[in-house]
Amino acid sequence: MVRLLGNVNNCVTFDENEKQYCVSCSPTALTPCTKGYGNESSSAAKFSLHFEDLLSRLRETFNSGTTKELAWRQKQLSRLRRAMVDFQGDIMEAMEADLGRPKAEILVAEYAAVIAELDMATSQLPNWSRPERVAQPLMQQPGQSAVHRVPKGVVLIISPWNYPINLSLVPVISALAAGNCVVVK
């Protein structure tokens, strides 16, 4: 069983041997932390170092321009949907154990709502990213005006505890669809 720790270094702990693996060191595979997180003397220092590194990596990604591409946004949404489908059982089991909710409520209020939001965002993304034509002021005729929606950068999403999947991932879906990088607390 894998348990995501709520500590400041955002590592994953395996219950069998309490070995920590850092998502920051290798986002694609669970590998031991190579940056020394967990060796700092205070949790505040640990959080500060980890967050600054994470924030700089997200800003680099955003500044590279890759998040503006429609294909990148769709890929992120499809990866999130795939993760939700692949880990449905784990999500429901963890929510049932942590919050004591019945599986039917978790399925409807948490899981299905997020999947529906993902499907809607994926299908509407091409429409949302098109420039929207607006009326041209008389003094600027015969020109054309349009509103171009552009991503803002790195977004912080702070979620409450009562519906943790729904209330954290629905804003994540909107932020990713808009082309932003996301930090979730």
N, C-alpha and C positions, 0 to 999 in steps of 0.2 A: 504494500500500500504506500502511495506517495502522498505526502502531506505538505502543503504550501505553508511555510512559516509566516507569521505576521510580524517578524522582526525587521529591523532596519536595513538589512543587507539583501532582502528579497531573494534568498536562496531556497532551494528545494531540499527537504530533508527526507531521507528514506527511514522509515520507522525501524527497520531491521538493525541498522548499525549507526544511526544518527550521523551519517556522513553528509556534509553539505555540498551542494552543487550550485553554482552561480549562473543565473540566466544571462548576466551581463558578460561573462567571459566567453560564452558560446551560446548564442541565441538559438542555434539550430539543433544542438545536441546537449544532453546533460553531461557536462564534464566538470571535474573539480575546479574550484575557484583558483585562478592563477594570479589574481591581482592582490591577494592578501587580505580580502575582506574577511573580517572576523579576527584579524590580528591586532586591530586598533584597541586602545585601552578603554575608550568610552563609546557608548552607542551613538552619541551625538556626533563624534568625529567619524565614526563608521558611516553614518547616514550622510553626512556632509560630503565625504569623499565619493561615495557611491552615487549620490544624486548629481553632483557636479559632472562626473564622468558620463552618466546617462544623459544629462541635459546637453552636454557638448556633442555627444554622438547624435542625438536627435536633431540638434540644430545643423550639424554638418549634413545630415540626410536631407533636411528640408532645403538648405541653401544650395544643395547640388541640383535641385530642380526636379528630381525624380518623382516627388509627390504630386506635382502638377499634372502629370500624365494620367489620362483616363485609364489606361491599361494597368498602371500601378495601383490605382484606387480599387479597380475591380478585382485585382489579384488579392489585395489585402482583405477585402470583404469576403471573397470566396475562401480564403484561408481561415478566416474567423468562423465562417459557416461550417467548414469541414471540421475544425476543432470542436465546435459545439456538437456536431453529429457524432464524431468519434468518441467524445468524452461524455456523452449524455448520461450514461449509467453512473460514471464517477461523480458527475455534477449532482445528479439527483441523490445519490447515496450520501455525499458530503452535506448537502443541504438538509436532508432528512436527519442526519446525525447532529449537525450543528444547531439547526433552528427548530427541530422537532415538528416539522410540517409534514402533512401527508403528501404522498407522491403525486396525487392528482392535482393538488394546489401548486406544487412545484412545476409540474408539467405545463399547466395553464398560465400561471402568473409569472413564471420566470422563463422557462425554456421556450415555449411556443411563441411568447411575445417577442423574444429576441430573434428567433428564426424568421418570424413574419416581418420584423423590421429589416432584417438582413435581405430578405427576398425583395421587399419593396424598394429598398435603397439600391440594390443591384439593378433592378429593372428600370428605375427612374434616373439613375446616374447620368446616362447620356443626355436626357432632357434637362437635368439640373445644370449640366456643364455648358450647355449652349449659351451663347450671348443672347440677352433679351433685348429686343428692339424697343426703344422708347421714343416718345414724340420729340421731334426736332424743334427747338425754338425758332421762331420766325426770323430772327436776326442771323441765324446760322444756316438758313436755307441756301442751297439745295443739298446740304450735307446730310449725314445719317448719324444717329446716336444709338448706342447700345450699352447695356450694363454687362460687364464681364465679372463674373464671380471668381475670385482668386483666394487661395488658402492664406491663412494668416501666419502660420508658423507652428510652434509647439504649444499644445493645449494641455492644461491640467484639469483632470476630472476628479472631483472628490465625491465619493459615493457613500450614502448612508448604509447602515447594516441591515435594515429590515427586509429589503429585497435586493440582495447584493448583486446577483447576476443581471437582472433586468435594469436596475437603476445605475449600474456602472457600464454595461455594454451598449445600451441604447444610445447614450451620448457618444460612446466610442465609435459606434457605427456612423453617426452623423459627422463626427470630426474626421474620420477616415474618408468618408465619401466626399467631404469638402476638400480633401488633400492635405490635411494637417497631420503632424506627428502628435502622438498622444502619450501622456503620463497619467496613470490611474492610481489613485490612493483610495 
